[in-house]
């Protein structure tokens, strides 16, 4: 379990902790750096490869935080492929999470993301984290470097790659362009900044209400940000591999929505 925490400030009874995905570590550290009494603890980003483990590990970290004296806790995860299994855990523990189905949605803003997804459902999405780790998580993580025949099984239905950047970094932009070229996809860049991640952390730090997440079942019903299904990804590569390759969930989160799948079929 990766853990990054700042120094506590003020009375222990007022200490607050943001428990987040390791893929958001840079952004969370930047957002909380000037907030007195707010610490950050990050779980491993590799949990996206096994999203069924996210609820249990979040529960364990919440209970550890309470044992350490934190009374205010916020979860910097969206549903993140748990298929709605995270929300009952958070309700039981009495903590809130980021609204939305995945990081693309809360970075871009839910309304803006829905418009982009409706405009072209067959979109592969990148964030700063995924642009920075594309080769490791996508090419090597999915085994494409070892089994090139897997590439069309995963990416045949995509038409464009949209890089939703958090920072204005020319090196990351070049990496995102290279990823689109590697997958033979049209490239678009939308600088979205930190979006609803920033406003949610700010609201938590100020003790203000945080907009509740949309139920995972509703996200699936409207075809935006549907929770990835590891078994479907495994089936798509069954001819080349008997088990789902590592990294499948990160790609699953970026896969075309159900509307694209229907049109492709």
PyMOL commands that set and color helices and strands:
alter all, ss='L'
color gray80, all
select helices_A, chain A and resi 12-14+22-32+45-67+85-93+103-108+110-119+128-132+134-140+150-155+170-183+195-206+216-221+230-236+248-253+258-264
alter helices_A, ss='H'
color red, helices_A
select strands_A, chain A and resi 16-21+38-43+72-76+96-97+123-126+160-165+186-191
alter strands_A, ss='S'
color yellow, strands_A
deselect
rebuild
show_as cartoon
